[in-house]
Amino acid sequence: MTDPVYKKIELVGTSSTSFSEAAASAIAKAGQTVRNMSWFEVVEQRGHIADGKVQQYQVTVSIGFRVE
């Protein structure tokens, strides 16, 4: 068996609830079409403010998956 090779994609997940939910949303969406996902890394966190309140949490994640 050879050592695996991985590819990374970068996605931005959003949530009106939390950074954690935003990351989970991006991973769940990727899971609909990407096979062999192995890990993720949070690259950036930011959010949208409206009327002095947080309206949306945004998380950029890199997702690594094994190339077949």
C-alpha positions in Angstrom: 0.0 0.0 0.0 1.4 3.4 -0.9 1.2 6.6 1.1 -2.0 8.6 0.4 -2.1 11.8 -1.6 -4.5 14.6 -0.6 -6.1 17.5 -2.3 -7.4 20.6 -0.6 -10.4 22.8 -1.4 -11.4 26.0 0.3 -15.0 26.9 1.1 -16.8 29.6 3.1 -19.6 28.5 5.3 -22.1 30.8 6.8 -24.5 30.7 9.8 -26.7 33.0 11.7 -25.9 31.1 14.9 -22.2 30.6 15.4 -18.7 30.1 13.8 -19.0 26.4 14.7 -22.2 26.0 12.7 -20.7 27.9 9.8 -17.8 25.5 9.6 -20.1 22.5 10.0 -22.3 23.9 7.2 -19.4 24.1 4.8 -18.2 20.6 5.6 -21.7 19.1 5.2 -22.2 20.8 1.9 -18.8 19.5 0.6 -19.8 16.1 1.8 -22.6 16.0 -0.7 -20.1 15.8 -3.7 -16.6 15.2 -2.3 -15.5 11.7 -1.3 -12.8 10.6 1.1 -12.8 13.8 3.2 -10.2 13.4 6.0 -9.6 16.7 7.7 -10.4 20.4 7.8 -8.6 23.6 8.9 -10.2 26.9 9.8 -8.4 29.5 7.8 -10.3 32.6 8.6 -13.3 33.8 10.7 -15.3 36.9 10.1 -18.9 38.1 10.3 -21.4 40.6 9.1 -22.8 43.3 11.3 -26.1 45.0 10.8 -27.7 47.6 13.2 -24.9 47.0 15.7 -25.5 43.3 16.0 -23.9 40.2 14.5 -26.1 39.1 11.6 -24.0 36.3 10.1 -20.9 34.3 11.0 -18.6 33.3 8.2 -15.8 30.7 8.3 -13.3 29.9 5.6 -12.2 26.3 5.8 -9.7 24.2 3.9 -10.9 20.6 3.5 -8.5 17.8 2.7 -9.6 14.7 0.9 -7.7 11.6 -0.2 -7.2 11.3 -4.0 -8.2 7.9 -5.4 
